């Protein structure tokens, strides 16, 4: 039997490898795992140069531990418990009868929104899941159970192809249908490091891949039933030629597997990252996980506290006398309302150590005839405040205050961002985004000034 369906494979284990089986209360086990993750997070925060007793970070270790526990709860769930009792008799659903009127036909559940933690870097990736099957034995599965089975495997450390294979194999094993097909559209955030964010304003923020897996009548990639399946997905923008299978070479789908930033020899932080894997019930010596602590830290170290404020002050001072107007800058000479829109933002939520990203829009009133500030300077300010542990409200205020310190006091900043923590925790609000505003000077007292600036901001589109 495949490892994914072995009922004993994911029994809960302590860090020392002692199998707990069913002899210990689950709450006690979860408490041990949570404490271990909390301790590891404290080590990581200290390695970033942060004060773990700072008010904003006091609850970060427990929040991160809970997010990991929620995001990997699939290790403690069994597909058998979901499918048993959810197969319903339905006469005439044998493939030999034909496909007319639904008899023996293809059943597809489309557009299931899932997330999973990437096993290479421990960052969440988003999934649009499509599952189809051809029934047999005059039995059909409750439609909601397809989603629940997919979620069992999504809520483990995964890569896209194995996730598709796990879902497909579990349904084939549990239902014994004529065949199962699974297609996943996966999006992994590609977070730039600080240097590349400054040098490449057009950084592509996502790595995307589509994968598929089939069993039974779908086992052959050239089987005609795949044509039916993709025909019903085609208007979703999915075509067979775009999907990959286990034979494809996607070893480096995760952008952080080839991340070039060098990591110092802090074995304490590496051990802490490895202990998180242990607390999730994983083996850090598993081949796919050997480099995971290093990849995770290489990404996390982008946010190391390194006196960015001092660097920012020096940077801005050196640029103040050479302000230039970039192509995208607009300035209403009559009203002296200047604006810079769609400045890219990359940051890390200090509450959950999960990324958020979006756009920053800056408006200000300058003196008539004054030369507007260059886009590159404003973008640098956004990055200086973005590449640290943050909350969006504070970030918005800090950008406004810095801009006002060397321009007029009349400044308005709007930040629109998508937060990974909104999808990778219990709330799972896919597609949501957060807007924050900071107003100084004239913008704080003049509704017309605020309205004029807001009207020129383009519709926000989540990456």
C-alpha positions as CSV (number, residue, x, y, z in Angstrom):
1,X,0.0,0.0,0.0
2,X,1.2,3.5,-0.8
3,X,2.7,5.5,2.0
4,X,0.1,8.2,1.6
5,X,-2.7,5.7,2.4
6,X,-0.9,3.8,5.2
7,X,-3.1,4.4,8.2
8,X,-0.1,4.0,10.6
9,X,2.4,6.1,8.6
10,X,1.4,9.4,10.2
11,X,1.0,8.4,13.8
12,X,1.9,11.2,16.1
13,X,5.5,11.1,17.3
14,X,7.5,13.1,19.8
15,X,10.8,14.7,18.7
16,X,12.8,11.8,20.1
17,X,10.9,9.4,17.8
18,X,8.8,7.6,20.4
19,X,5.6,6.5,18.8
20,X,2.6,7.7,20.9
21,X,0.0,5.8,18.9
22,X,-3.4,6.2,20.6
23,X,-2.1,6.1,24.2
24,X,-1.8,9.8,24.8
25,X,-4.5,12.4,24.7
26,X,-4.3,14.4,21.4
27,X,-4.4,17.8,23.3
28,X,-1.3,16.8,25.3
29,X,0.5,15.9,22.1
30,X,-0.5,19.1,20.4
31,X,0.7,21.1,23.5
32,X,4.1,19.4,23.3
33,X,4.4,20.2,19.6
34,X,3.2,23.8,20.1
35,X,5.7,24.5,22.8
36,X,8.6,23.1,20.7
37,X,7.6,25.3,17.8
38,X,7.3,28.3,20.1
39,X,10.8,27.8,21.4
40,X,12.1,27.5,17.8
41,X,10.4,30.7,16.8
42,X,11.9,32.6,19.7
43,X,15.4,31.5,18.5
44,X,14.6,32.6,15.0
45,X,13.4,36.0,16.1
46,X,16.5,36.5,18.2
47,X,18.6,35.5,15.2
48,X,16.9,38.3,13.3
49,X,18.1,40.8,15.9
50,X,14.6,41.2,17.3
51,X,13.6,41.7,20.9
52,X,11.2,38.8,21.7
53,X,9.8,40.8,24.6
54,X,8.8,43.7,22.3
55,X,5.0,44.1,22.6
56,X,4.3,43.3,19.0
57,X,6.3,40.1,19.2
58,X,5.1,38.7,22.6
59,X,2.5,36.5,21.0
60,X,4.3,35.8,17.7
61,X,5.7,32.4,18.8
62,X,2.3,31.0,19.8
63,X,0.7,32.5,16.7
64,X,3.3,30.9,14.4
65,X,3.0,27.6,16.2
66,X,-0.8,27.6,15.8
67,X,-0.6,28.6,12.1
68,X,1.8,25.7,11.4
69,X,-0.4,23.3,13.4
70,X,-3.5,24.4,11.5
71,X,-1.6,24.2,8.2
72,X,-0.3,20.7,8.7
73,X,-3.3,19.0,10.5
74,X,-3.6,16.7,7.6
75,X,-0.9,14.5,9.1
76,X,-3.4,13.5,11.8
77,X,-6.4,12.9,9.5
78,X,-7.4,9.7,7.8
79,X,-9.0,9.5,4.4
80,X,-10.9,6.4,5.4
81,X,-12.8,8.3,8.1
82,X,-14.0,10.8,5.4
83,X,-15.0,8.3,2.7
84,X,-16.6,5.6,4.9
85,X,-20.3,6.3,5.1
86,X,-20.2,8.8,2.3
87,X,-20.6,6.4,-0.7
88,X,-24.2,6.5,-1.8
89,X,-26.0,3.9,-4.0
90,X,-27.0,5.3,-7.4
91,X,-28.3,2.8,-10.0
92,X,-27.0,2.9,-13.5
93,X,-23.6,4.6,-12.9
94,X,-21.6,1.8,-14.5
95,X,-19.2,2.8,-17.3
96,X,-20.5,0.0,-19.4
97,X,-23.9,1.6,-19.6
98,X,-22.7,4.6,-21.4
99,X,-22.4,8.3,-20.7
100,X,-25.9,9.5,-21.6
101,X,-28.0,11.2,-18.9
102,X,-25.2,11.0,-16.4
103,X,-25.1,7.2,-16.3
104,X,-21.5,6.2,-16.0
105,X,-20.5,9.7,-16.8
106,X,-17.8,12.0,-15.5
107,X,-18.3,13.9,-12.3
108,X,-16.1,17.0,-11.8
109,X,-15.8,19.3,-8.8
110,X,-14.0,22.5,-10.0
111,X,-12.3,25.5,-8.4
112,X,-11.6,24.1,-4.9
113,X,-9.4,26.7,-3.2
114,X,-6.7,25.1,-1.1
115,X,-3.3,26.1,0.3
116,X,-0.4,23.9,1.4
117,X,3.0,24.5,3.0
118,X,5.9,24.1,0.5
119,X,8.2,21.4,1.8
120,X,11.3,23.2,0.4
121,X,10.9,26.6,2.2
122,X,7.9,26.3,4.6
123,X,6.0,29.1,2.9
124,X,2.4,28.5,1.9
125,X,1.4,28.2,-1.7
126,X,-2.1,28.6,-3.2
127,X,-3.9,25.9,-5.1
128,X,-6.9,25.8,-7.4
129,X,-8.0,22.2,-7.4
130,X,-10.2,20.3,-9.9
131,X,-11.2,16.7,-9.3
132,X,-13.1,14.3,-11.5
133,X,-14.0,10.7,-11.3
134,X,-16.0,8.0,-13.2
135,X,-18.1,6.0,-10.8
136,X,-18.4,2.2,-10.5
137,X,-20.1,-0.3,-8.4
138,X,-23.3,1.8,-8.5
139,X,-21.9,4.1,-5.9
140,X,-21.2,7.9,-5.9
141,X,-19.3,9.9,-3.3
142,X,-20.8,12.9,-1.5
143,X,-19.4,15.9,-3.4
144,X,-18.2,17.8,-0.3
145,X,-16.0,14.8,0.5
146,X,-13.8,15.3,-2.6
147,X,-12.9,18.7,-1.1
148,X,-12.2,17.2,2.3
149,X,-10.0,14.5,0.9
150,X,-8.0,17.0,-1.0
151,X,-7.6,19.2,2.1
152,X,-6.2,16.2,4.1
153,X,-3.2,16.0,1.8
154,X,-3.0,19.8,1.2
155,X,-2.5,20.3,4.9
156,X,0.9,18.6,5.0
157,X,4.3,19.7,3.7
158,X,4.0,19.2,0.0
159,X,5.1,19.8,-3.5
160,X,2.5,20.2,-6.3
161,X,3.0,16.9,-8.1
162,X,3.1,14.7,-5.0
163,X,-0.1,16.5,-3.8
164,X,-1.9,15.7,-7.0
165,X,-0.7,12.1,-6.8
166,X,-1.7,11.7,-3.2
167,X,-5.2,13.1,-3.8
168,X,-5.7,10.9,-6.8
169,X,-4.4,7.7,-5.2
170,X,-6.4,8.2,-2.0
171,X,-9.7,8.6,-3.9
172,X,-8.9,5.6,-6.2
173,X,-8.1,3.5,-3.1
174,X,-11.1,4.6,-1.0
175,X,-13.8,4.7,-3.7
176,X,-12.7,2.0,-6.1
177,X,-14.1,4.0,-9.1
178,X,-13.5,3.4,-12.8
179,X,-11.0,6.3,-12.7
180,X,-9.9,9.5,-11.0
181,X,-8.4,12.7,-12.4
182,X,-6.8,15.6,-10.5
183,X,-5.6,18.9,-11.9
184,X,-3.9,21.5,-9.7
185,X,-3.1,25.1,-10.5
186,X,-0.4,26.1,-8.0
187,X,1.0,29.6,-7.2
188,X,4.1,30.1,-5.0
189,X,5.0,33.5,-3.9
190,X,8.4,34.6,-5.2
191,X,9.7,37.1,-2.7
192,X,12.7,39.1,-3.9
193,X,15.6,39.9,-1.6
194,X,16.2,43.5,-0.7
195,X,18.9,44.1,-3.3
196,X,16.9,42.6,-6.2
197,X,13.8,44.5,-5.2
198,X,15.7,47.8,-5.5
199,X,17.3,46.8,-8.8
200,X,14.3,45.1,-10.5
201,X,11.1,47.1,-10.0
202,X,9.3,44.7,-12.4
203,X,10.0,41.6,-10.3
204,X,7.5,38.8,-11.0
205,X,5.9,37.9,-7.7
206,X,4.7,34.4,-8.4
207,X,5.9,31.1,-9.7
208,X,3.1,29.1,-11.2
209,X,2.7,25.5,-12.3
210,X,-0.2,23.2,-13.3
211,X,0.1,19.5,-12.6
212,X,-2.1,16.5,-13.1
213,X,-2.5,12.9,-11.9
214,X,-4.8,10.1,-13.1
215,X,-5.7,6.6,-12.2
216,X,-7.9,3.9,-13.8
217,X,-9.3,5.1,-17.1
218,X,-7.2,8.2,-16.6
219,X,-4.0,6.3,-16.1
220,X,-3.0,6.8,-19.8
221,X,-2.3,10.4,-20.5
222,X,-3.6,10.0,-24.1
223,X,-6.9,8.4,-23.0
224,X,-9.9,10.0,-24.6
225,X,-11.5,10.6,-21.2
226,X,-8.8,13.3,-20.5
227,X,-10.3,15.1,-23.5
228,X,-13.7,15.2,-21.8
229,X,-12.1,16.3,-18.6
230,X,-10.1,19.2,-20.0
231,X,-13.0,20.1,-22.3
232,X,-15.0,20.9,-19.1
233,X,-12.1,22.9,-17.7
234,X,-11.0,24.7,-20.9
235,X,-13.2,27.7,-20.3
236,X,-11.4,28.1,-17.0
237,X,-8.3,28.8,-19.0
238,X,-6.8,25.3,-18.4
239,X,-5.6,23.2,-21.3
240,X,-3.9,19.8,-21.2
241,X,-0.7,21.0,-22.8
242,X,-0.1,23.3,-19.9
243,X,-0.2,20.6,-17.2
244,X,2.7,18.5,-16.1
245,X,3.0,15.0,-14.7
246,X,5.3,13.1,-12.4
247,X,7.7,12.5,-15.3
248,X,8.3,16.3,-15.6
249,X,11.5,17.8,-14.1
250,X,10.0,20.2,-11.6
251,X,12.7,19.7,-8.9
252,X,13.2,23.5,-8.6
253,X,9.6,24.7,-8.8
254,X,10.1,26.4,-5.4
255,X,12.0,29.6,-6.1
256,X,14.0,29.4,-2.9
257,X,15.6,26.1,-3.8
258,X,18.0,28.1,-6.0
259,X,18.0,31.2,-3.8
260,X,21.6,32.7,-4.0
261,X,21.7,34.8,-0.8
262,X,24.4,33.3,1.4
263,X,23.6,32.3,5.0
264,X,25.9,32.7,7.9
265,X,27.0,29.7,9.9
266,X,24.4,30.1,12.6
267,X,23.8,26.4,13.5
268,X,21.4,27.5,16.3
269,X,19.0,29.0,13.8
270,X,19.3,26.0,11.5
271,X,18.6,23.6,14.4
272,X,15.6,25.7,15.3
273,X,14.2,25.5,11.8
274,X,14.8,21.7,11.8
275,X,13.0,21.4,15.1
276,X,9.9,22.9,13.6
277,X,9.9,20.1,11.1
278,X,10.1,17.6,14.0
279,X,7.3,19.2,15.8
280,X,5.1,18.9,12.7
281,X,5.7,15.1,12.8
282,X,8.2,15.2,9.9
283,X,11.7,13.8,9.6
284,X,14.1,16.6,8.7
285,X,16.5,13.9,7.3
286,X,13.9,12.9,4.6
287,X,15.5,13.6,1.2
288,X,13.1,16.3,0.2
289,X,13.5,18.1,3.6
290,X,17.3,18.1,4.0
291,X,17.7,21.6,2.6
292,X,14.4,23.0,4.0
293,X,15.9,24.6,7.1
294,X,18.5,26.4,5.1
295,X,16.1,27.5,2.4
296,X,13.7,28.8,5.0
297,X,16.4,30.8,6.8
298,X,17.8,32.2,3.6
299,X,14.4,33.7,2.9
300,X,13.8,34.8,6.5
301,X,17.1,36.5,6.9
302,X,15.9,39.2,4.4
303,X,14.2,40.7,7.4
304,X,17.1,40.8,9.7
305,X,17.2,44.0,11.8
306,X,20.2,45.8,10.4
307,X,19.7,49.5,11.1
308,X,17.7,50.1,7.9
309,X,16.4,53.4,9.3
310,X,20.0,54.8,9.4
311,X,20.7,53.6,5.9
312,X,17.4,55.1,4.7
313,X,18.2,58.5,6.2
314,X,21.6,58.5,4.5
315,X,20.1,57.3,1.2
316,X,17.4,60.0,1.2
317,X,19.9,62.7,2.1
318,X,22.1,61.8,-0.8
319,X,19.2,61.9,-3.2
320,X,17.5,65.1,-2.1
321,X,19.5,67.4,-4.3
322,X,19.1,65.2,-7.4
323,X,15.4,64.7,-7.5
324,X,14.2,63.6,-10.9
325,X,10.9,63.0,-12.4
326,X,10.3,59.5,-13.8
327,X,8.0,58.7,-16.7
328,X,5.1,57.4,-14.5
329,X,5.0,60.4,-12.2
330,X,2.0,62.7,-12.6
331,X,1.8,66.2,-11.2
332,X,-1.2,68.5,-11.5
333,X,0.5,71.9,-11.9
334,X,-2.6,73.9,-11.2
335,X,-3.3,72.3,-7.9
336,X,0.3,71.1,-7.2
337,X,-1.1,67.6,-6.5
338,X,1.7,65.1,-7.2
339,X,1.3,61.3,-7.1
340,X,3.3,58.1,-7.5
341,X,1.2,55.0,-7.9
342,X,1.7,51.3,-7.9
343,X,4.9,51.1,-5.9
344,X,5.6,47.5,-5.2
345,X,5.5,46.3,-1.6
346,X,7.0,43.2,0.0
347,X,7.0,42.7,3.7
348,X,6.7,40.2,6.6
349,X,3.9,40.1,9.1
350,X,5.4,40.2,12.6
351,X,2.5,38.4,14.1
352,X,2.7,35.2,12.0
353,X,6.1,35.5,10.2
354,X,4.2,35.2,6.9
355,X,4.6,37.4,3.9
356,X,2.3,40.1,2.6
357,X,2.6,42.0,-0.6
358,X,0.9,44.6,-2.7
359,X,1.0,48.2,-3.9
360,X,1.7,51.6,-2.3
361,X,0.2,54.9,-3.6
362,X,1.7,58.2,-2.5
363,X,0.1,61.7,-3.0
364,X,1.5,65.0,-1.8
365,X,1.1,68.7,-2.4
366,X,4.2,70.5,-3.5
367,X,5.0,74.1,-4.1
368,X,4.0,75.5,-7.5
369,X,6.8,74.9,-10.0
370,X,8.7,72.6,-7.6
371,X,10.3,69.5,-9.2
372,X,8.5,66.3,-8.0
373,X,10.5,63.6,-6.3
374,X,11.7,60.7,-8.4
375,X,9.9,57.4,-8.4
376,X,13.0,55.5,-7.5
377,X,13.4,57.4,-4.3
378,X,9.8,56.7,-3.2
379,X,10.1,53.1,-4.2
380,X,13.3,52.8,-2.1
381,X,11.5,54.2,0.9
382,X,8.8,51.6,0.6
383,X,11.3,48.8,0.4
384,X,13.3,50.2,3.4
385,X,10.2,49.9,5.5
386,X,8.9,46.8,3.9
387,X,12.0,44.6,4.5
388,X,11.5,44.2,8.2
389,X,9.0,42.6,10.5
390,X,5.9,44.8,10.1
391,X,2.2,45.4,10.5
392,X,0.5,47.1,7.6
393,X,-0.9,49.9,9.7
394,X,2.5,50.9,11.1
395,X,4.2,50.5,7.7
396,X,1.7,53.0,6.1
397,X,2.3,55.6,8.8
398,X,6.1,55.2,8.6
399,X,6.1,55.8,4.8
400,X,3.9,58.9,5.2
401,X,6.1,60.3,7.9
402,X,9.3,59.8,6.0
403,X,7.9,61.3,2.8
404,X,6.6,64.3,4.7
405,X,10.0,64.8,6.4
406,X,11.7,66.0,3.2
407,X,8.6,67.1,1.1
408,X,5.6,69.1,2.2
409,X,3.7,68.1,5.3
410,X,0.7,67.4,3.0
411,X,1.1,63.7,2.3
412,X,-1.4,60.8,1.8
413,X,-0.4,57.2,1.6
414,X,-2.6,54.3,0.6
415,X,-1.4,50.7,0.9
416,X,-3.2,47.8,-0.6
417,X,-1.9,44.3,0.3
418,X,-2.7,40.7,0.3
419,X,-1.7,38.8,3.5
420,X,-0.7,35.2,3.4
421,X,-1.9,34.8,6.9
422,X,-5.4,35.3,5.6
423,X,-5.4,32.1,3.7
424,X,-3.0,29.9,5.7
425,X,-4.9,29.9,9.0
426,X,-8.3,28.9,10.1
427,X,-10.1,31.8,8.4
428,X,-8.8,31.0,4.9
429,X,-10.2,34.1,3.1
430,X,-8.9,33.6,-0.4
431,X,-8.8,36.7,-2.6
432,X,-9.1,39.2,0.3
433,X,-6.9,42.2,0.6
434,X,-6.4,44.9,3.2
435,X,-6.3,48.7,2.6
436,X,-4.7,51.2,5.0
437,X,-4.5,55.0,4.7
438,X,-2.2,57.6,6.4
439,X,-3.0,61.3,6.0
440,X,-0.9,64.3,7.1
441,X,-1.3,68.0,6.8
442,X,-4.0,69.2,4.3
443,X,-5.1,65.7,3.5
444,X,-6.2,65.2,7.2
445,X,-8.6,68.1,7.1
446,X,-9.7,68.5,3.5
447,X,-12.1,65.8,2.2
448,X,-11.8,67.1,-1.3
449,X,-8.0,66.7,-1.3
450,X,-8.4,63.1,-0.2
451,X,-11.1,62.5,-2.9
452,X,-9.0,63.9,-5.6
453,X,-6.1,61.6,-4.8
454,X,-8.3,58.5,-4.3
455,X,-9.9,59.0,-7.7
456,X,-6.6,58.6,-9.6
457,X,-5.7,55.3,-7.9
458,X,-6.3,52.4,-10.3
459,X,-8.4,49.4,-9.3
460,X,-6.4,47.1,-7.1
461,X,-5.6,43.7,-8.6
462,X,-4.2,41.1,-6.3
463,X,-1.1,39.4,-7.7
